[in-house]
Protein backbone atom coordinates (compact mmCIF):
# COMPACT_ATOMS: atom_id res chain seq x y z
CA UNK A 1 0.00 0.00 0.00
CA UNK A 2 1.17 3.54 -0.70
CA UNK A 3 -0.04 6.75 0.91
CA UNK A 4 0.81 10.39 0.39
CA UNK A 5 2.01 12.40 3.37
CA UNK A 6 0.22 15.68 4.00
CA UNK A 7 1.43 17.90 6.84
CA UNK A 8 -1.45 20.23 7.63
CA UNK A 9 -1.42 22.20 10.84
CA UNK A 10 -4.65 21.85 12.80
CA UNK A 11 -6.70 23.78 13.96
CA UNK A 12 -5.47 26.66 11.78
CA UNK A 13 -6.50 24.63 8.75
CA UNK A 14 -10.17 25.15 9.52
CA UNK A 15 -10.13 28.75 10.73
CA UNK A 16 -11.16 29.98 7.28
CA UNK A 17 -13.05 28.48 4.37
CA UNK A 18 -10.06 29.17 2.11
CA UNK A 19 -7.89 26.88 4.21
CA UNK A 20 -10.63 24.26 4.16
CA UNK A 21 -10.74 24.52 0.36
CA UNK A 22 -6.95 24.11 0.22
CA UNK A 23 -7.23 20.86 2.16
CA UNK A 24 -10.01 19.57 -0.09
CA UNK A 25 -8.05 20.46 -3.23
CA UNK A 26 -4.99 18.62 -1.92
CA UNK A 27 -7.04 15.49 -1.27
CA UNK A 28 -8.51 15.70 -4.77
CA UNK A 29 -5.02 16.02 -6.28
CA UNK A 30 -3.58 12.96 -4.58
CA UNK A 31 -6.70 10.91 -5.31
CA UNK A 32 -6.37 11.80 -9.00
CA UNK A 33 -2.80 10.52 -9.00
CA UNK A 34 -3.72 7.09 -7.68
CA UNK A 35 -2.74 7.31 -4.01
CA UNK A 36 -4.71 5.18 -1.59
CA UNK A 37 -4.46 7.23 1.59
CA UNK A 38 -3.11 10.24 3.40
CA UNK A 39 -0.87 10.85 6.37
CA UNK A 40 -1.92 13.85 8.45
CA UNK A 41 0.31 15.76 10.85
CA UNK A 42 -2.00 17.11 13.54
CA UNK A 43 -1.50 19.47 16.45
CA UNK A 44 -4.80 19.10 18.26
CA UNK A 45 -7.27 16.43 19.25
CA UNK A 46 -10.23 18.82 18.87
CA UNK A 47 -13.15 16.55 18.04
CA UNK A 48 -14.89 19.02 15.75
CA UNK A 49 -11.80 19.43 13.59
CA UNK A 50 -11.15 15.69 13.53
CA UNK A 51 -14.71 14.92 12.44
CA UNK A 52 -14.38 17.40 9.59
CA UNK A 53 -11.07 15.88 8.54
CA UNK A 54 -12.60 12.40 8.60
CA UNK A 55 -15.52 13.49 6.44
CA UNK A 56 -13.38 15.12 3.76
CA UNK A 57 -10.95 12.21 3.53
CA UNK A 58 -13.73 9.64 3.25
CA UNK A 59 -15.59 11.72 0.67
CA UNK A 60 -12.55 11.30 -1.57
CA UNK A 61 -12.61 7.55 -0.84
CA UNK A 62 -9.18 7.76 0.74
CA UNK A 63 -7.96 6.27 3.99
CA UNK A 64 -6.04 7.92 6.80
CA UNK A 65 -2.94 5.76 6.88
CA UNK A 66 -1.12 7.50 9.72
CA UNK A 67 -1.68 10.24 12.27
CA UNK A 68 1.40 12.35 12.94
CA UNK A 69 1.89 14.30 16.16
CA UNK A 70 4.80 16.57 15.22
CA UNK A 71 2.68 19.71 15.15
CA UNK A 72 1.89 19.20 18.85
CA UNK A 73 5.49 20.37 19.37
CA UNK A 74 6.29 22.41 16.26
CA UNK A 75 3.10 24.49 16.20
CA UNK A 76 1.92 24.35 19.81
CA UNK A 77 5.15 24.04 21.80
CA UNK A 78 4.13 20.93 23.76
CA UNK A 79 6.77 18.26 24.25
CA UNK A 80 6.99 14.82 25.81
CA UNK A 81 10.34 15.85 27.32
CA UNK A 82 9.49 19.33 28.68
CA UNK A 83 8.48 19.10 32.32
CA UNK A 84 6.28 22.21 31.99
CA UNK A 85 4.22 20.90 29.06
CA UNK A 86 4.69 17.12 29.22
CA UNK A 87 1.31 16.28 30.72
CA UNK A 88 -0.54 18.34 28.09
CA UNK A 89 1.56 16.78 25.34
CA UNK A 90 0.76 13.27 26.56
CA UNK A 91 -2.94 14.12 26.82
CA UNK A 92 -2.97 15.47 23.25
CA UNK A 93 -1.14 12.41 21.92
CA UNK A 94 -3.63 10.16 23.71
CA UNK A 95 -6.49 12.10 22.10
CA UNK A 96 -4.92 11.60 18.69
CA UNK A 97 -4.48 7.91 19.52
CA UNK A 98 -8.26 7.65 19.87
CA UNK A 99 -8.61 9.29 16.44
CA UNK A 100 -6.06 6.86 15.00
CA UNK A 101 -8.04 3.98 16.48
CA UNK A 102 -11.25 5.18 14.83
CA UNK A 103 -9.42 5.44 11.49
CA UNK A 104 -7.49 2.15 11.90
CA UNK A 105 -4.35 4.22 11.40
CA UNK A 106 -0.83 4.20 12.79
CA UNK A 107 0.04 6.86 15.40
CA UNK A 108 3.45 8.47 14.73
CA UNK A 109 5.66 9.82 17.51
CA UNK A 110 8.40 11.96 16.02
CA UNK A 111 9.18 15.61 16.78
CA UNK A 112 6.71 15.71 19.67
CA UNK A 113 9.67 14.47 21.75
CA UNK A 114 11.33 17.89 21.33
CA UNK A 115 14.28 19.35 19.47
CA UNK A 116 17.99 19.83 20.05
CA UNK A 117 18.91 20.88 23.59
CA UNK A 118 21.08 19.70 26.51
CA UNK A 119 19.74 16.29 27.44
CA UNK A 120 19.47 16.53 31.25
CA UNK A 121 16.44 14.54 32.40
CA UNK A 122 14.80 14.61 28.98
CA UNK A 123 15.42 10.94 28.26
CA UNK A 124 13.87 9.97 31.58
CA UNK A 125 10.81 12.09 30.76
CA UNK A 126 10.66 10.62 27.25
CA UNK A 127 10.69 7.07 28.57
CA UNK A 128 7.94 7.91 31.06
CA UNK A 129 5.85 9.59 28.36
CA UNK A 130 6.30 6.74 25.88
CA UNK A 131 5.22 4.18 28.46
CA UNK A 132 2.02 6.18 29.08
CA UNK A 133 1.33 6.58 25.36
CA UNK A 134 2.06 2.91 24.71
CA UNK A 135 -0.38 1.79 27.39
CA UNK A 136 -3.12 3.99 25.90
CA UNK A 137 -2.39 2.69 22.40
CA UNK A 138 -2.40 -0.94 23.51
CA UNK A 139 -5.81 -0.48 25.12
CA UNK A 140 -7.17 0.91 21.84
CA UNK A 141 -5.30 -1.63 19.69
CA UNK A 142 -3.35 1.13 17.91
CA UNK A 143 0.20 0.69 16.65
CA UNK A 144 2.64 3.48 17.52
CA UNK A 145 5.45 4.18 15.05
CA UNK A 146 8.39 5.72 16.94
CA UNK A 147 10.62 7.56 14.48
CA UNK A 148 14.41 7.96 14.65
CA UNK A 149 15.11 11.57 13.61
CA UNK A 150 18.46 13.03 12.62
CA UNK A 151 20.75 14.88 15.05
CA UNK A 152 20.14 18.28 13.47
CA UNK A 153 16.47 18.19 14.45
CA UNK A 154 16.55 16.43 17.83
CA UNK A 155 19.11 15.18 20.32
CA UNK A 156 17.01 12.17 21.34
CA UNK A 157 16.74 8.84 19.49
CA UNK A 158 18.62 9.48 16.25
CA UNK A 159 19.09 5.91 15.05
CA UNK A 160 16.93 2.84 14.55
CA UNK A 161 19.09 0.91 17.03
CA UNK A 162 18.44 3.51 19.75
CA UNK A 163 14.69 3.29 19.15
CA UNK A 164 14.76 -0.51 19.10
CA UNK A 165 16.72 -0.62 22.36
CA UNK A 166 14.28 1.71 24.12
CA UNK A 167 11.29 -0.34 22.94
CA UNK A 168 12.85 -3.52 24.33
CA UNK A 169 14.03 -1.96 27.61
CA UNK A 170 10.64 -0.40 28.36
CA UNK A 171 8.72 -3.43 27.04
CA UNK A 172 6.52 -1.25 24.82
CA UNK A 173 3.90 -3.67 23.53
CA UNK A 174 2.16 -1.35 21.05
CA UNK A 175 5.22 0.48 19.73
CA UNK A 176 7.26 -0.26 16.61
CA UNK A 177 9.80 1.60 14.51
CA UNK A 178 9.16 4.16 11.78
CA UNK A 179 12.03 4.22 9.30
CA UNK A 180 12.51 7.31 7.13
CA UNK A 181 14.92 7.27 4.19
CA UNK A 182 15.88 10.94 4.64
CA UNK A 183 16.85 10.51 8.30
CA UNK A 184 18.53 7.15 7.68
CA UNK A 185 20.67 8.71 4.95
CA UNK A 186 22.11 11.05 7.60
CA UNK A 187 22.39 8.75 10.61
CA UNK A 188 22.78 5.14 9.51
CA UNK A 189 25.94 3.50 8.16
CA UNK A 190 23.80 1.58 5.66
CA UNK A 191 20.11 2.09 4.90
CA UNK A 192 19.83 -1.44 3.54
CA UNK A 193 21.40 -3.04 6.63
CA UNK A 194 19.19 -0.95 8.89
CA UNK A 195 16.05 -2.10 7.10
CA UNK A 196 17.18 -5.73 7.31
CA UNK A 197 18.13 -5.45 10.99
CA UNK A 198 14.85 -3.90 12.10
CA UNK A 199 12.32 -5.11 9.54
CA UNK A 200 10.40 -7.16 12.11
CA UNK A 201 9.63 -3.98 14.08
CA UNK A 202 8.85 -1.64 11.16
CA UNK A 203 5.36 -0.26 11.73
CA UNK A 204 5.48 2.54 9.14
CA UNK A 205 7.88 3.69 6.43
CA UNK A 206 8.63 7.16 5.03
CA UNK A 207 10.28 7.86 1.71
CA UNK A 208 11.94 11.06 0.51
CA UNK A 209 15.11 11.51 -1.48
CA UNK A 210 18.49 12.44 0.01
CA UNK A 211 17.69 16.18 -0.09
CA UNK A 212 14.11 15.62 1.14
CA UNK A 213 12.77 16.39 -2.31
CA UNK A 214 10.35 13.91 -3.95
CA UNK A 215 11.79 10.59 -5.17
CA UNK A 216 14.09 10.94 -8.15
CA UNK A 217 15.53 14.31 -7.17
CA UNK A 218 18.46 13.05 -5.09
CA UNK A 219 20.92 10.18 -4.94
CA UNK A 220 18.97 7.53 -3.00
CA UNK A 221 18.01 4.31 -4.77
CA UNK A 222 14.49 4.36 -3.39
CA UNK A 223 13.15 1.77 -5.82
CA UNK A 224 15.68 -0.76 -4.55
CA UNK A 225 14.83 0.08 -0.93
CA UNK A 226 11.11 -0.44 -1.52
CA UNK A 227 11.85 -3.72 -3.30
CA UNK A 228 13.90 -4.80 -0.26
CA UNK A 229 10.97 -3.98 2.02
CA UNK A 230 8.69 -6.03 -0.19
CA UNK A 231 11.11 -8.97 -0.24
CA UNK A 232 11.26 -8.89 3.58
CA UNK A 233 7.49 -9.25 3.76
CA UNK A 234 6.58 -5.68 4.73
CA UNK A 235 2.85 -5.22 4.04
CA UNK A 236 2.03 -1.95 5.81
CA UNK A 237 1.84 1.62 4.51
CA UNK A 238 4.63 3.49 2.76
CA UNK A 239 4.16 7.24 3.01
CA UNK A 240 5.92 9.99 1.09
CA UNK A 241 7.18 12.71 3.41
CA UNK A 242 9.05 15.13 1.16
CA UNK A 243 9.30 18.88 0.81
CA UNK A 244 6.76 20.45 -1.58
CA UNK A 245 9.50 20.98 -4.17
CA UNK A 246 9.55 22.42 -6.76
CA UNK A 247 5.95 23.05 -5.70
CA UNK A 248 3.18 21.01 -4.07
CA UNK A 249 1.55 19.87 -7.30
CA UNK A 250 4.82 18.83 -8.94
CA UNK A 251 5.83 16.98 -5.76
CA UNK A 252 2.68 14.84 -5.94
CA UNK A 253 3.08 14.30 -9.69
CA UNK A 254 6.73 13.29 -9.44
CA UNK A 255 6.10 10.96 -6.52
CA UNK A 256 3.21 9.29 -8.34
CA UNK A 257 5.37 8.90 -11.46
CA UNK A 258 8.18 7.32 -9.46
CA UNK A 259 5.90 4.88 -7.65
CA UNK A 260 4.02 3.94 -10.81
CA UNK A 261 7.23 3.44 -12.80
CA UNK A 262 8.54 1.17 -10.05
CA UNK A 263 5.19 -0.66 -9.83
CA UNK A 264 4.47 0.37 -6.25
CA UNK A 265 1.36 2.42 -7.11
C-alpha positions in Angstrom: 0.0 0.0 0.0 1.2 3.5 -0.7 0.0 6.7 0.9 0.8 10.4 0.4 2.0 12.4 3.4 0.2 15.7 4.0 1.4 17.9 6.8 -1.4 20.2 7.6 -1.4 22.2 10.8 -4.6 21.9 12.8 -6.7 23.8 14.0 -5.5 26.7 11.8 -6.5 24.6 8.7 -10.2 25.2 9.5 -10.1 28.7 10.7 -11.2 30.0 7.3 -13.0 28.5 4.4 -10.1 29.2 2.1 -7.9 26.9 4.2 -10.6 24.3 4.2 -10.7 24.5 0.4 -7.0 24.1 0.2 -7.2 20.9 2.2 -10.0 19.6 -0.1 -8.1 20.5 -3.2 -5.0 18.6 -1.9 -7.0 15.5 -1.3 -8.5 15.7 -4.8 -5.0 16.0 -6.3 -3.6 13.0 -4.6 -6.7 10.9 -5.3 -6.4 11.8 -9.0 -2.8 10.5 -9.0 -3.7 7.1 -7.7 -2.7 7.3 -4.0 -4.7 5.2 -1.6 -4.5 7.2 1.6 -3.1 10.2 3.4 -0.9 10.9 6.4 -1.9 13.8 8.5 0.3 15.8 10.8 -2.0 17.1 13.5 -1.5 19.5 16.5 -4.8 19.1 18.3 -7.3 16.4 19.3 -10.2 18.8 18.9 -13.1 16.6 18.0 -14.9 19.0 15.8 -11.8 19.4 13.6 -11.1 15.7 13.5 -14.7 14.9 12.4 -14.4 17.4 9.6 -11.1 15.9 8.5 -12.6 12.4 8.6 -15.5 13.5 6.4 -13.4 15.1 3.8 -10.9 12.2 3.5 -13.7 9.6 3.3 -15.6 11.7 0.7 -12.5 11.3 -1.6 -12.6 7.5 -0.8 -9.2 7.8 0.7 -8.0 6.3 4.0 -6.0 7.9 6.8 -2.9 5.8 6.9 -1.1 7.5 9.7 -1.7 10.2 12.3 1.4 12.3 12.9 1.9 14.3 16.2 4.8 16.6 15.2 2.7 19.7 15.2 1.9 19.2 18.8 5.5 20.4 19.4 6.3 22.4 16.3 3.1 24.5 16.2 1.9 24.4 19.8 5.1 24.0 21.8 4.1 20.9 23.8 6.8 18.3 24.2 7.0 14.8 25.8 10.3 15.9 27.3 9.5 19.3 28.7 8.5 19.1 32.3 6.3 22.2 32.0 4.2 20.9 29.1 4.7 17.1 29.2 1.3 16.3 30.7 -0.5 18.3 28.1 1.6 16.8 25.3 0.8 13.3 26.6 -2.9 14.1 26.8 -3.0 15.5 23.2 -1.1 12.4 21.9 -3.6 10.2 23.7 -6.5 12.1 22.1 -4.9 11.6 18.7 -4.5 7.9 19.5 -8.3 7.6 19.9 -8.6 9.3 16.4 -6.1 6.9 15.0 -8.0 4.0 16.5 -11.3 5.2 14.8 -9.4 5.4 11.5 -7.5 2.1 11.9 -4.3 4.2 11.4 -0.8 4.2 12.8 0.0 6.9 15.4 3.4 8.5 14.7 5.7 9.8 17.5 8.4 12.0 16.0 9.2 15.6 16.8 6.7 15.7 19.7 9.7 14.5 21.8 11.3 17.9 21.3 14.3 19.4 19.5 18.0 19.8 20.0 18.9 20.9 23.6 21.1 19.7 26.5 19.7 16.3 27.4 19.5 16.5 31.2 16.4 14.5 32.4 14.8 14.6 29.0 15.4 10.9 28.3 13.9 10.0 31.6 10.8 12.1 30.8 10.7 10.6 27.3 10.7 7.1 28.6 7.9 7.9 31.1 5.9 9.6 28.4 6.3 6.7 25.9 5.2 4.2 28.5 2.0 6.2 29.1 1.3 6.6 25.4 2.1 2.9 24.7 -0.4 1.8 27.4 -3.1 4.0 25.9 -2.4 2.7 22.4 -2.4 -0.9 23.5 -5.8 -0.5 25.1 -7.2 0.9 21.8 -5.3 -1.6 19.7 -3.4 1.1 17.9 0.2 0.7 16.7 2.6 3.5 17.5 5.4 4.2 15.1 8.4 5.7 16.9 10.6 7.6 14.5 14.4 8.0 14.7 15.1 11.6 13.6 18.5 13.0 12.6 20.8 14.9 15.0 20.1 18.3 13.5 16.5 18.2 14.4 16.6 16.4 17.8 19.1 15.2 20.3 17.0 12.2 21.3 16.7 8.8 19.5 18.6 9.5 16.2 19.1 5.9 15.1 16.9 2.8 14.6 19.1 0.9 17.0 18.4 3.5 19.7 14.7 3.3 19.2 14.8 -0.5 19.1 16.7 -0.6 22.4 14.3 1.7 24.1 11.3 -0.3 22.9 12.9 -3.5 24.3 14.0 -2.0 27.6 10.6 -0.4 28.4 8.7 -3.4 27.0 6.5 -1.2 24.8 3.9 -3.7 23.5 2.2 -1.3 21.1 5.2 0.5 19.7 7.3 -0.3 16.6 9.8 1.6 14.5 9.2 4.2 11.8 12.0 4.2 9.3 12.5 7.3 7.1 14.9 7.3 4.2 15.9 10.9 4.6 16.9 10.5 8.3 18.5 7.1 7.7 20.7 8.7 4.9 22.1 11.0 7.6 22.4 8.7 10.6 22.8 5.1 9.5 25.9 3.5 8.2 23.8 1.6 5.7 20.1 2.1 4.9 19.8 -1.4 3.5 21.4 -3.0 6.6 19.2 -0.9 8.9 16.0 -2.1 7.1 17.2 -5.7 7.3 18.1 -5.5 11.0 14.8 -3.9 12.1 12.3 -5.1 9.5 10.4 -7.2 12.1 9.6 -4.0 14.1 8.8 -1.6 11.2 5.4 -0.3 11.7 5.5 2.5 9.1 7.9 3.7 6.4 8.6 7.2 5.0 10.3 7.9 1.7 11.9 11.1 0.5 15.1 11.5 -1.5 18.5 12.4 0.0 17.7 16.2 -0.1 14.1 15.6 1.1 12.8 16.4 -2.3 10.4 13.9 -4.0 11.8 10.6 -5.2 14.1 10.9 -8.1 15.5 14.3 -7.2 18.5 13.1 -5.1 20.9 10.2 -4.9 19.0 7.5 -3.0 18.0 4.3 -4.8 14.5 4.4 -3.4 13.2 1.8 -5.8 15.7 -0.8 -4.5 14.8 0.1 -0.9 11.1 -0.4 -1.5 11.8 -3.7 -3.3 13.9 -4.8 -0.3 11.0 -4.0 2.0 8.7 -6.0 -0.2 11.1 -9.0 -0.2 11.3 -8.9 3.6 7.5 -9.2 3.8 6.6 -5.7 4.7 2.8 -5.2 4.0 2.0 -1.9 5.8 1.8 1.6 4.5 4.6 3.5 2.8 4.2 7.2 3.0 5.9 10.0 1.1 7.2 12.7 3.4 9.0 15.1 1.2 9.3 18.9 0.8 6.8 20.5 -1.6 9.5 21.0 -4.2 9.6 22.4 -6.8 5.9 23.0 -5.7 3.2 21.0 -4.1 1.6 19.9 -7.3 4.8 18.8 -8.9 5.8 17.0 -5.8 2.7 14.8 -5.9 3.1 14.3 -9.7 6.7 13.3 -9.4 6.1 11.0 -6.5 3.2 9.3 -8.3 5.4 8.9 -11.5 8.2 7.3 -9.5 5.9 4.9 -7.7 4.0 3.9 -10.8 7.2 3.4 -12.8 8.5 1.2 -10.0 5.2 -0.7 -9.8 4.5 0.4 -6.2 1.4 2.4 -7.1 
